[in-house]
Amino acid sequence: MTPPAQPLATVGYPGRLAVPAFRNETYRNFSDPAQRQAFEKALDDVRAAFRIEAPLVIGGKRVETKKKIIVTSPSDTSLVLGASGSAGPKEMQAAIAAATAAFESWSRTTPGERARLMIEAAARMRADRDRLAALMVFEAAKPWREADADICEAIDFLEYYAREILRLGSREPLQTWYEVERNELYYAPLGVVGVIGPWNFPGAIPLGMMSAAVVAGNTTLWKPSSQTPLIAWEMLRHLEACGLPPGVVNFVPGPGTVVGEALVSSPDVHMIAFTGSKEVGLHILREAYVPRPGQQHVKRVVAEMGGKNALIVDESAALDDAVLDLVYSAFGFSGQKCSACSRLVVHRAVYDDVVARLREEAARLTIAPAWDPACRINAVIDAKARAKIEEYIALGRKEHKALFVGETGKLGKQGHYVPPAIFLDVKRDDRLAREEVFGPVLAVLKARDFDDALAIANASEYALTGGLYSRSWENLERAKRELRCGNLYLNRGITGAMVGRQPFGGFKMSGIGSKAGGPDYLRQFLVARTASENLLGKLTTPD
């Protein structure tokens, strides 16, 4: 008789971890006066708590550094929010050593215990979500709804990946031969993982990458963006309060030239999880695959690197709905989403109608500080981003017809504001149609027919998100087959992917790796192994 395999998810854990089916966190309804007042109080409380100090965390110990990253609000650069430590080569060497040392014990911790920690951290963040979102409003200049959605997604990642490790953490029986052998497949942790997070989703994306690595049994070195280290620090504190062992997460904010390069070049780091620009992502891929002296593994890389996303509107579309969703997809969070719509492709039969509606809707966009509930166009992240976006607006004015360019007024002197801009008569090979503009700039292209629209949309080195507004069943089905993007949205906006519902990620120059928030994601942080055991005549009895 074949002995039953013991489920790894319950080994050493008092009873099976009881978790309900996964459900996405519900967004705040800010039209409800009570919820609006609660968030206003959270904004006041966070403002009163400045200046936040975020040291490095190495091996569970707080480490102060002489160099600091001073954090100011993009909405008002005179507002100093706090400071974080800045890791140098010495701190990185210590952090990698701490993660390496912690791996042996953490990798042997049961999947159930790792899942428990994540679910408890999610509960703590849920209770603290208004304060966390309020901090993001100041630090990343995210408007209320965007900040709230970011924290909801961060909670979703903790909950979803906790359930996923319970699914993947049990041995899976394979085919056998007349029951005289037992064949099993199981997943083992990979090793030390470097997590390099972005500033545009400073809660969800970094925490999602880090929690996936940790719940899979790996130890991590967490490098948040230098623009948004404070929200990462506050989320880490919730994990620590749930009993996170020392060395499992080492918090190492600092410049990419120091921290990122140390992670990429170290022979003791097994994997890099990165979200950011194409240029940095390709650099990581080039350097990570070069084996270093003493390295005994091929380093893995998961990289999400941006997009140049197109929304097609065909001649049968419901135009009012299409334009409303388009404006949010293009200008939500000032276009600072890798999923944002930056190309509108319109069938010539409805082109003039769409342009007229688009001009009218764009005029309603309110530029304001992120903490103002009326804000629809917020400040961009920093002066470098502002300068680059302004260059593209100048290019648009020079080479194309400006349908709409807003005005920042006095706010332009207060923070890093740029106006929303829409340009017509853009061709598929023009720079505005090819290059990623991480800001509120929309290029409008006219298509002869649906074949031409698909060709225009696919004429990009990126393949992240895309969409189609149509009432034609044939065109909707063709888009599913022929519109090349990782996340396709039909008759809705092309941003706002939700964990478990729309696993997120692209291909081509948009990145490499499985979709975040989907059933394949955790496998990237694991090693698949098989064991084959002969069950006949191999057991010996002591004399």
Rosetta blueprint (number, residue, H / E / L):
1 M L
2 T L
3 P L
4 P L
5 A L
6 Q L
7 P L
8 L H
9 A H
10 T H
11 V L
12 G L
13 Y L
14 P L
15 G L
16 R L
17 L L
18 A L
19 V L
20 P L
21 A L
22 F L
23 R L
24 N L
25 E L
26 T L
27 Y L
28 R L
29 N L
30 F L
31 S L
32 D L
33 P H
34 A H
35 Q H
36 R H
37 Q H
38 A H
39 F H
40 E H
41 K H
42 A H
43 L H
44 D H
45 D H
46 V H
47 R H
48 A H
49 A L
50 F L
51 R L
52 I E
53 E E
54 A E
55 P L
56 L E
57 V E
58 I E
59 G L
60 G L
61 K E
62 R E
63 V E
64 E L
65 T L
66 K L
67 K L
68 K E
69 I E
70 I E
71 V E
72 T E
73 S E
74 P L
75 S L
76 D E
77 T E
78 S E
79 L E
80 V E
81 L E
82 G E
83 A E
84 S E
85 G E
86 S L
87 A L
88 G L
89 P H
90 K H
91 E H
92 M H
93 Q H
94 A H
95 A H
96 I H
97 A H
98 A H
99 A H
100 T H
101 A H
102 A H
103 F H
104 E H
105 S H
106 W H
107 S H
108 R H
109 T L
110 T L
111 P H
112 G H
113 E H
114 R H
115 A H
116 R H
117 L H
118 M H
119 I H
120 E H
121 A H
122 A H
123 A H
124 R H
125 M H
126 R H
127 A H
128 D L
129 R H
130 D H
131 R H
132 L H
133 A H
134 A H
135 L H
136 M H
137 V H
138 F H
139 E H
140 A H
141 A L
142 K L
143 P L
144 W H
145 R H
146 E H
147 A H
148 D H
149 A H
150 D H
151 I H
152 C H
153 E H
154 A H
155 I H
156 D H
157 F H
158 L H
159 E H
160 Y H
161 Y H
162 A H
163 R H
164 E H
165 I H
166 L H
167 R H
168 L H
169 G L
170 S L
171 R L
172 E E
173 P E
174 L L
175 Q L
176 T L
177 W L
178 Y L
179 E L
180 V L
181 E E
182 R E
183 N E
184 E E
185 L E
186 Y E
187 Y E
188 A E
189 P E
190 L L
191 G L
192 V E
193 V E
194 G E
195 V E
196 I E
197 G L
198 P L
199 W L
200 N L
201 F L
202 P L
203 G L
204 A H
205 I H
206 P H
207 L H
208 G H
209 M H
210 M H
211 S H
212 A H
213 A H
214 V H
215 V H
216 A L
217 G L
218 N L
219 T E
220 T E
221 L E
222 W E
223 K E
224 P L
225 S L
226 S L
227 Q L
228 T L
229 P H
230 L H
231 I H
232 A H
233 W H
234 E H
235 M H
236 L H
237 R H
238 H H
239 L H
240 E H
241 A H
242 C L
243 G L
244 L L
245 P L
246 P L
247 G L
248 V L
249 V E
250 N E
251 F E
252 V L
253 P L
254 G L
255 P L
256 G H
257 T H
258 V H
259 V H
260 G H
261 E H
262 A H
263 L H
264 V H
265 S H
266 S L
267 P L
268 D L
269 V L
270 H L
271 M E
272 I E
273 A E
274 F E
275 T E
276 G L
277 S L
278 K H
279 E H
280 V H
281 G H
282 L H
283 H H
284 I H
285 L H
286 R H
287 E H
288 A H
289 Y L
290 V L
291 P L
292 R L
293 P L
294 G L
295 Q L
296 Q L
297 H L
298 V L
299 K L
300 R E
301 V E
302 V E
303 A E
304 E E
305 M L
306 G L
307 G L
308 K L
309 N E
310 A E
311 L E
312 I E
313 V E
314 D L
315 E L
316 S L
317 A L
318 A L
319 L H
320 D H
321 D H
322 A H
323 V H
324 L H
325 D H
326 L H
327 V H
328 Y H
329 S H
330 A H
331 F H
332 G H
333 F H
334 S H
335 G H
336 Q L
337 K L
338 C L
339 S L
340 A L
341 C E
342 S E
343 R E
344 L E
345 V E
346 V E
347 H E
348 R L
349 A L
350 V L
351 Y H
352 D H
353 D H
354 V H
355 V H
356 A H
357 R H
358 L H
359 R H
360 E H
361 E H
362 A H
363 A L
364 R L
365 L L
366 T L
367 I E
368 A L
369 P L
370 A L
371 W L
372 D L
373 P L
374 A L
375 C L
376 R L
377 I E
378 N L
379 A L
380 V L
381 I L
382 D L
383 A H
384 K H
385 A H
386 R H
387 A H
388 K H
389 I H
390 E H
391 E H
392 Y H
393 I H
394 A H
395 L H
396 G H
397 R H
398 K H
399 E H
400 H L
401 K E
402 A E
403 L E
404 F E
405 V E
406 G L
407 E L
408 T L
409 G L
410 K L
411 L H
412 G H
413 K H
414 Q H
415 G L
416 H L
417 Y L
418 V L
419 P L
420 P L
421 A E
422 I E
423 F E
424 L E
425 D L
426 V L
427 K L
428 R L
429 D L
430 D L
431 R H
432 L H
433 A H
434 R H
435 E L
436 E L
437 V L
438 F L
439 G L
440 P L
441 V E
442 L E
443 A E
444 V E
445 L E
446 K E
447 A E
448 R L
449 D L
450 F H
451 D H
452 D H
453 A H
454 L H
455 A H
456 I H
457 A H
458 N H
459 A L
460 S L
461 E L
462 Y E
463 A E
464 L L
465 T E
466 G E
467 G E
468 L E
469 Y E
470 S L
471 R L
472 S L
473 W H
474 E H
475 N H
476 L H
477 E H
478 R H
479 A H
480 K H
481 R H
482 E H
483 L L
484 R L
485 C L
486 G L
487 N E
488 L E
489 Y E
490 L E
491 N L
492 R L
493 G L
494 I L
495 T L
496 G L
497 A L
498 M L
499 V L
500 G L
501 R L
502 Q L
503 P L
504 F E
505 G L
506 G L
507 F E
508 K E
509 M L
510 S L
511 G E
512 I E
513 G L
514 S L
515 K L
516 A E
517 G L
518 G L
519 P L
520 D L
521 Y H
522 L H
523 R H
524 Q H
525 F H
526 L E
527 V E
528 A E
529 R E
530 T E
531 A E
532 S E
533 E E
534 N E
535 L L
536 L L
537 G L
538 K L
539 L L
540 T L
541 T L
542 P L
543 D L
